[in-house]
Amino acid sequence: MLEHMGIRWGFVFLRSATHLEPEQSRDLMQQAVEMFLGGENERRVKNSDFEGRIYTEWRYEVIGGLGGQRFDADLETIYGKDSASFLINEQTRGMGAPISRN
Protein backbone atom coordinates (compact mmCIF):
# COMPACT_ATOMS: atom_id res chain seq x y z
CA MET A 1 0.00 0.00 0.00
CA LEU A 2 1.41 3.39 -0.99
CA GLU A 3 0.07 5.33 1.99
CA HIS A 4 2.65 3.96 4.44
CA MET A 5 5.37 5.35 2.15
CA GLY A 6 4.01 8.90 2.44
CA ILE A 7 2.80 9.08 -1.16
CA ARG A 8 -0.54 10.79 -1.78
CA TRP A 9 -2.16 11.12 -5.16
CA GLY A 10 -5.35 12.26 -6.81
CA PHE A 11 -6.81 14.58 -9.43
CA VAL A 12 -7.49 18.31 -9.59
CA PHE A 13 -10.27 19.71 -11.76
CA LEU A 14 -10.06 23.40 -12.59
CA ARG A 15 -12.58 25.99 -13.74
CA SER A 16 -10.33 28.93 -14.32
CA ALA A 17 -10.72 32.65 -14.68
CA THR A 18 -10.64 33.70 -18.30
CA HIS A 19 -8.14 36.52 -17.72
CA LEU A 20 -5.38 34.32 -16.28
CA GLU A 21 -2.46 32.90 -18.18
CA PRO A 22 -2.19 29.07 -18.03
CA GLU A 23 0.87 29.33 -15.75
CA GLN A 24 -1.04 31.58 -13.34
CA SER A 25 -3.96 29.11 -13.27
CA ARG A 26 -1.54 26.26 -12.51
CA ASP A 27 0.01 28.29 -9.70
CA LEU A 28 -3.41 28.87 -8.13
CA MET A 29 -4.22 25.19 -8.55
CA GLN A 30 -0.95 24.21 -6.86
CA GLN A 31 -1.73 26.54 -3.96
CA ALA A 32 -5.19 24.96 -3.59
CA VAL A 33 -3.56 21.50 -3.44
CA GLU A 34 -1.10 22.73 -0.79
CA MET A 35 -4.06 24.06 1.19
CA PHE A 36 -5.86 20.71 0.85
CA LEU A 37 -2.81 18.78 2.04
CA GLY A 38 -2.21 21.20 4.93
CA GLY A 39 -5.83 21.53 6.02
CA GLU A 40 -5.91 25.30 5.38
CA ASN A 41 -9.24 27.00 4.81
CA GLU A 42 -8.02 30.33 3.35
CA ARG A 43 -4.91 31.81 1.75
CA ARG A 44 -4.15 35.26 0.33
CA VAL A 45 -2.63 35.24 -3.17
CA LYS A 46 -0.84 37.98 -5.05
CA ASN A 47 0.81 38.22 -8.45
CA SER A 48 1.80 41.09 -10.74
CA ASP A 49 -1.53 40.63 -12.62
CA PHE A 50 -3.95 39.80 -9.76
CA GLU A 51 -4.54 39.54 -6.04
CA GLY A 52 -7.21 37.93 -3.92
CA ARG A 53 -7.84 34.81 -1.91
CA ILE A 54 -8.31 31.07 -2.24
CA TYR A 55 -10.72 29.52 0.24
CA THR A 56 -12.79 26.44 0.99
CA GLU A 57 -16.05 25.92 2.80
CA TRP A 58 -15.17 22.21 3.19
CA ARG A 59 -17.83 21.20 0.65
CA TYR A 60 -17.70 17.88 -1.18
CA GLU A 61 -18.80 18.13 -4.81
CA VAL A 62 -19.04 15.73 -7.73
CA ILE A 63 -17.98 16.02 -11.38
CA GLY A 64 -19.13 13.04 -13.39
CA GLY A 65 -18.19 9.99 -11.31
CA LEU A 66 -15.49 11.64 -9.17
CA GLY A 67 -15.93 13.85 -6.15
CA GLY A 68 -13.72 15.91 -3.91
CA GLN A 69 -13.25 19.03 -1.84
CA ARG A 70 -14.05 22.32 -3.55
CA PHE A 71 -11.80 25.38 -3.36
CA ASP A 72 -12.67 28.81 -4.80
CA ALA A 73 -10.54 31.82 -5.72
CA ASP A 74 -11.90 35.35 -5.75
CA LEU A 75 -9.53 37.59 -7.66
CA GLU A 76 -9.09 41.21 -8.62
CA THR A 77 -7.18 41.18 -11.91
CA ILE A 78 -5.83 43.98 -14.06
CA TYR A 79 -9.04 43.43 -16.12
CA GLY A 80 -11.47 43.47 -13.16
CA LYS A 81 -12.99 40.85 -10.85
CA ASP A 82 -12.60 37.20 -11.77
CA SER A 83 -12.71 33.77 -10.18
CA ALA A 84 -11.56 30.16 -10.34
CA SER A 85 -12.79 26.92 -8.75
CA PHE A 86 -10.88 23.74 -7.99
CA LEU A 87 -12.17 20.27 -7.13
CA ILE A 88 -9.48 18.19 -5.42
CA ASN A 89 -10.03 14.45 -5.55
CA GLU A 90 -7.65 12.35 -3.45
CA GLN A 91 -7.37 8.69 -4.37
CA THR A 92 -4.79 7.65 -1.75
CA ARG A 93 -7.30 6.50 0.87
CA GLY A 94 -10.11 5.80 -1.56
CA MET A 95 -11.67 9.21 -0.91
CA GLY A 96 -13.53 10.53 -3.91
CA ALA A 97 -14.01 7.11 -5.45
CA PRO A 98 -16.84 6.80 -7.94
CA ILE A 99 -20.29 7.07 -6.39
CA SER A 100 -22.36 3.91 -6.47
CA ARG A 101 -25.31 4.17 -8.84
CA ASN A 102 -27.25 1.57 -6.79
MOMOKA-V852409 format. One record per pair of residues at least 12 apart in sequence whose C-alpha atoms are under 8 Angstrom apart, sorted by sequence separation. I is the first residue (numbers start at 1). J is the second residue. D is the distance in Angstrom with one decimal. If there is no record, write none. Layout:
{{I	J	D} {I	J	D}}
//
This chain:
{{42	54	5.6} {43	55	6.4} {58	70	6.8} {72	84	5.8} {73	85	6.2} {42	55	4.2} {56	69	7.9} {57	70	7.6} {72	85	4.4} {41	55	5.4} {42	56	6.6} {56	70	6.3} {57	71	7.5} {71	85	5.7} {72	86	6.2} {14	29	7.3} {41	56	5.2} {56	71	4.6} {70	85	7.1} {71	86	5.0} {41	57	7.2} {55	71	5.6} {56	72	6.3} {70	86	5.6} {71	87	6.4} {12	29	7.7} {41	58	7.8} {54	71	6.8} {55	72	5.5} {70	87	4.5} {71	88	7.8} {54	72	5.5} {55	73	6.4} {69	87	5.5} {70	88	6.4} {54	73	4.2} {68	87	5.6} {69	88	5.3} {53	73	5.5} {54	74	6.6} {67	87	7.5} {68	88	5.0} {69	89	6.7} {12	33	8.0} {52	73	7.2} {53	74	5.6} {67	88	7.8} {68	89	4.3} {32	54	7.0} {52	74	5.7} {53	75	6.6} {67	89	6.0} {68	90	7.1} {52	75	4.4} {66	89	7.1} {51	75	5.6} {52	76	6.0} {50	75	6.4} {51	76	5.5} {28	54	8.0} {50	76	5.5} {51	77	6.6} {61	87	7.4} {50	77	4.1} {68	95	7.6} {49	77	5.7} {50	78	6.3} {68	96	5.4} {49	78	5.6} {67	96	4.7} {66	96	5.7} {67	97	7.0} {66	97	6.0} {67	98	7.3} {65	97	7.8} {66	98	5.2} {65	98	4.8} {66	99	7.2} {65	99	6.1} {32	71	6.6} {36	88	7.7} {32	86	7.3} {33	88	7.1} {29	86	6.8} {19	77	7.5} {19	79	7.1} {19	82	7.5} {18	82	7.7} {17	82	5.7} {17	83	5.0} {16	83	6.8} {17	84	5.1} {16	84	4.3} {15	84	5.5} {16	85	6.4} {14	84	7.3} {15	85	5.1} {14	85	5.9} {15	86	6.4} {14	86	4.7} {13	86	5.6} {14	87	6.6} {12	86	6.6} {13	87	5.0} {12	87	5.6} {13	88	6.6} {12	88	4.6} {11	88	6.0} {12	89	6.1} {10	88	7.4} {11	89	5.0} {10	89	5.3} {11	90	6.4} {10	90	4.1} {11	91	7.8} {9	90	5.9} {10	91	4.8} {8	90	7.5} {9	91	5.8} {10	92	6.9} {8	91	7.6} {9	92	5.5} {8	92	5.3} {7	92	7.7} {3	92	6.6} {2	92	7.6} {3	93	7.5}}
//
